[in-house]
Structure formats: C-alpha cells, structure tokens
C-alpha cells in the first residue's frame, strides 16, 4: 500500500494545470499489476507522473546511511 500512496503523493503532478502544461491528460494514471514466477510474486506500481529525481533519492539514501561508502559513488557514476 505504501508504494501506491507514494506514487500518488510524489509521482503524479500536484495540479491538473501542471499535467496539461506537460502535454498530459489532466487526470493522472496509476497502474497496479502483479505477476508470479514459480517462487515469487512481483508487484509493480506505475504512474504517468513526472518521475523521480535520482540525485534527490541518492542524497536522501546517503543521509539515512542506507549505502556503504562505495555504493553512492558507483550509482552516480552510472548516472543514477
């Protein structure tokens, strides 16, 4: 449920005017899908919002010490 809420709170533009200015339909779209393999259930949450800011995500992860000292440099070198 957190991923759905996060998608709505942080993925979809705040106003319909922002969406229209970006060339999108005024109403956002959220797609929740599930599939399975022999041993896993894979749940995907997808939205048509403006996306994530990779630099902001990495900065937050570093702030919360989610990475070892090598991972952030590696991620940034790959353009993430």
C-alpha positions in Angstrom: 0.0 0.0 0.0 2.9 2.4 0.7 4.1 2.2 -2.9 0.6 3.2 -4.2 0.4 6.1 -1.7 4.0 7.2 -2.6 3.2 7.1 -6.3 0.2 9.4 -5.7 2.0 11.7 -3.3 5.3 12.0 -5.1 4.8 10.8 -8.7 1.7 12.5 -10.0 1.9 16.2 -10.6 0.2 18.4 -8.0 -2.3 20.1 -10.3 -4.1 19.4 -13.5 -2.6 22.6 -14.9 0.9 21.1 -14.4 -0.1 17.9 -16.2 -1.7 19.8 -19.1 1.4 22.1 -19.4 3.5 18.9 -19.7 1.3 17.6 -22.5 -0.5 15.0 -20.4 -4.2 14.3 -19.7 -5.4 16.3 -16.8 -6.1 13.2 -14.8 -3.2 11.1 -13.6 -2.9 7.4 -14.2 -1.8 4.8 -11.7 -1.3 1.2 -12.8 -1.0 -1.6 -10.2 -0.1 -5.1 -11.6 1.0 -8.4 -10.3 2.6 -11.4 -11.8 4.3 -14.5 -10.5 7.1 -16.9 -11.1 7.4 -20.3 -9.6 8.7 -18.8 -6.3 7.9 -15.1 -6.3 5.1 -12.6 -6.6 6.1 -9.5 -8.5 4.0 -6.4 -7.8 4.5 -3.3 -10.0 3.2 0.2 -9.3 3.5 2.6 -12.3 2.3 6.1 -12.8 2.4 8.6 -15.6 3.7 11.4 -13.4 6.9 13.5 -13.7 9.2 10.7 -12.3 11.8 10.6 -9.6 14.8 12.8 -9.2 17.7 10.3 -8.9 20.0 12.8 -7.3 17.5 13.6 -4.6 16.9 9.9 -3.9 20.6 9.2 -3.6 21.1 12.2 -1.3 18.3 11.0 0.9 19.7 7.5 1.0 23.1 8.8 1.9 21.6 11.0 4.6 19.9 7.9 6.1 23.1 5.9 5.7 21.4 3.2 3.5 24.6 2.8 1.5 28.1 1.7 2.1 30.8 4.2 1.2 31.2 2.7 -2.3 27.7 2.4 -3.5 26.7 6.1 -3.9 29.8 6.8 -6.0 29.1 3.8 -8.2 25.5 4.8 -8.6 26.4 8.4 -9.5 29.0 7.2 -12.0 26.3 5.3 -13.8 24.1 8.4 -14.0 21.6 7.3 -11.4 
